[in-house]
Amino acid sequence: MKNINFIENEEEDTFAKQIEEELEKETNIYINNFDIRTEKSDEELMNMTKEEIITYKNIQISQLKSYINSLEKEKEVLINNFKITTDTLIEKIKQIEYNNIGIRPQTAHIIKDIKENKKGNIKEKNKNDIYDDEEDNEDFMNKNIIKMDNITYPNNKYQRCPNCTKDFPISEYIEHSLQCLRKIFRCQKCNKMMPITEKETHLNNYQNKSKLITAIQTDDEEYFKEAIRHGFRVNTNILEENSGNNLLSIIAINNKLNFFKLLYMYSDEPDKIDINFRNKCDLTPLMICCKNNYIELSKEFIKKGGDVNAKNILGDTPLRIAQMNNNEKLSLMLINDFKAYLK
């Protein structure tokens, strides 16, 4: 590591160029403290020429780049130290297990490796080791999850991994569980397992607005259920930007009673669903149902708290909207069964 003292005046340009050259070469520049010289006042800047200001700012940028680079180097050191500490603790735990239950640890002797390596880095693991850090996540899952049913447990002393739910000999349990959590993602909503690299894609798949609209229109109940189970936000996700329709509005427009029931069945917080949500036309889902004479779906909306006397921007209630569209049966239902009234 180099300790660099920032210079001023005529040597600043030389220093800035040196920093840039060393950064390009990826040399090991390390700055212990961010020691940037005092900022110039507005008055000082006013008295400087354009070229002097540009030079001054370039020097500051170079210093900031150097500081950022030093932080990256420090981060690498901290990560390496953390890894060594973690591996050492794992080895200690395994030794304690051996002393307590008599099962010999079957992993590499990490402490010995640390002592033998003068730089403090753990030597490379055997390429045949199923826990090799360079192993592909999918390969790890195939080797350690799919084929795990054939494992023979010594003395019947084994423990279940909380992530993959497979049983392992106690001597291998700790190392496996750490590697399993790092390489394999188990979705808590659908219980599916996949390489950790596929986690974001999996979760984003059920936040796709176009897919959800298509699922409602084509009666794809499976996708709809998974989207709700995976936390699709009913109140805040607008599915159609132009109309301002959300999930409830789309269900009402398409008269999908089955999807309405599925929504409440699979939602984590059904009580927090805004049943009286209004789109850009100031229509609630119940108003949409009354406009289209969807009697059964209207009943369900009202049972879940749909306001039969709510008014839109024109002052029309669901009952008034039903009457304007000559939906007599629905109008009578609103009056007789749900005590709706005209205002």
MORALIN-V742902 format. One record per backbone hydrogen bond with DSSP energy under -0.5 kcal/mol. CO is the residue of the C=O (numbers start at 1). NH is the residue of the N-H. E is the energy in kcal/mol with one decimal. If there is no record, write none. Layout:
# MORALIN-V742902
((CO/NH/E) (CO/NH/E))
This chain:
# MORALIN-V742902
((2/4/-0.6) (2/30/-0.7) (3/5/-0.5) (4/6/-0.6) (8/11/-1.5) (9/12/-1.6) (11/15/-2.2) (12/16/-2.8) (13/17/-2.2) (14/18/-2.2) (15/19/-2.6) (16/20/-2.3) (17/21/-2.6) (18/22/-2.5) (19/23/-2.5) (20/24/-2.2) (21/25/-1.8) (22/27/-2.5) (23/26/-1.0) (27/29/-1.9) (28/2/-0.6) (30/32/-0.6) (33/35/-1.4) (34/36/-0.8) (41/45/-2.3) (42/46/-2.0) (43/47/-1.2) (45/48/-1.1) (49/53/-2.2) (50/54/-2.3) (51/55/-2.4) (52/56/-2.6) (53/57/-2.7) (54/58/-2.5) (55/59/-2.1) (56/60/-1.8) (57/61/-2.5) (58/62/-2.4) (59/63/-2.3) (60/64/-2.4) (61/65/-2.6) (62/66/-2.2) (63/67/-2.2) (64/68/-2.6) (65/69/-2.5) (66/70/-2.1) (67/71/-2.0) (68/72/-2.0) (69/73/-2.0) (70/74/-2.3) (71/75/-2.4) (72/76/-2.0) (73/77/-1.9) (74/78/-2.4) (75/79/-2.6) (76/80/-2.3) (77/81/-2.5) (78/82/-2.4) (79/83/-2.3) (80/84/-2.3) (81/85/-2.5) (82/86/-2.7) (83/87/-2.7) (84/88/-2.2) (85/89/-2.2) (86/90/-2.3) (87/91/-2.2) (88/92/-2.1) (89/93/-2.5) (90/94/-2.3) (91/95/-2.0) (92/96/-2.0) (93/97/-2.4) (94/98/-2.3) (95/99/-2.2) (96/100/-2.0) (97/101/-2.9) (97/102/-0.5) (97/103/-0.5) (98/102/-1.7) (102/104/-0.5) (108/110/-1.6) (109/113/-1.8) (110/114/-2.3) (111/115/-2.1) (112/116/-2.0) (113/117/-1.6) (116/118/-0.8) (117/120/-1.5) (126/129/-1.8) (129/132/-1.7) (132/135/-1.8) (136/140/-2.5) (137/141/-2.1) (138/142/-2.3) (139/143/-2.6) (140/144/-2.6) (141/145/-2.1) (141/146/-1.3) (142/147/-1.1) (145/148/-1.0) (147/150/-1.3) (148/151/-1.5) (151/153/-0.5) (152/154/-0.6) (153/156/-1.3) (154/157/-2.0) (156/158/-0.9) (157/170/-1.7) (159/168/-2.6) (161/165/-1.7) (166/161/-3.0) (168/159/-2.8) (169/172/-2.0) (169/173/-1.2) (170/174/-0.7) (172/176/-2.2) (173/177/-2.9) (174/178/-2.0) (175/179/-2.3) (176/180/-3.3) (177/181/-2.1) (178/182/-1.5) (179/183/-2.1) (180/184/-2.7) (183/196/-2.7) (184/186/-0.5) (185/187/-0.6) (185/194/-1.8) (187/191/-2.1) (192/187/-2.7) (194/185/-3.2) (195/198/-2.4) (196/199/-1.4) (198/202/-2.3) (199/203/-2.4) (200/204/-2.6) (201/205/-1.6) (202/206/-0.6) (203/206/-1.0) (204/207/-1.9) (205/208/-0.7) (207/209/-0.7) (208/212/-1.7) (209/213/-2.3) (210/214/-2.4) (211/215/-2.4) (212/216/-2.0) (213/217/-2.3) (214/218/-2.3) (215/220/-2.8) (216/219/-0.7) (219/221/-1.6) (220/224/-1.7) (221/225/-2.8) (222/226/-2.2) (223/227/-2.5) (224/228/-2.1) (225/229/-2.6) (226/230/-2.1) (227/232/-1.9) (228/231/-1.6) (232/234/-0.9) (233/237/-1.7) (234/247/-0.6) (236/238/-0.8) (237/239/-0.7) (239/241/-0.5) (240/244/-2.3) (240/245/-0.8) (243/280/-2.4) (245/239/-1.7) (245/240/-1.7) (246/250/-2.2) (247/251/-2.2) (248/252/-2.3) (249/253/-2.7) (250/254/-2.0) (251/256/-2.1) (252/255/-0.9) (255/257/-1.0) (256/260/-1.7) (257/261/-1.9) (258/262/-2.0) (259/263/-2.2) (260/264/-1.4) (261/265/-1.7) (262/266/-2.4) (263/267/-1.2) (267/270/-0.6) (269/272/-1.5) (270/273/-1.2) (273/275/-1.4) (274/277/-1.3) (277/285/-0.5) (279/282/-1.9) (283/279/-1.7) (284/288/-2.0) (285/289/-2.1) (286/290/-2.4) (287/291/-2.1) (288/292/-1.5) (289/293/-0.6) (289/294/-2.6) (293/295/-1.3) (294/298/-1.9) (295/299/-2.1) (296/300/-1.7) (297/301/-2.3) (298/302/-2.3) (299/303/-2.4) (300/304/-1.6) (301/306/-2.8) (302/305/-1.6) (306/308/-0.7) (307/310/-1.0) (308/319/-0.7) (312/315/-2.0) (316/312/-1.7) (317/321/-2.6) (318/322/-2.2) (319/323/-2.3) (320/324/-2.4) (321/325/-1.2) (322/327/-2.9) (323/326/-1.7) (326/328/-1.2) (327/331/-2.1) (328/332/-2.7) (329/333/-2.0) (330/334/-2.2) (331/335/-2.0) (332/336/-3.2) (333/337/-2.1) (333/338/-1.1) (334/340/-3.1) (335/339/-0.7))
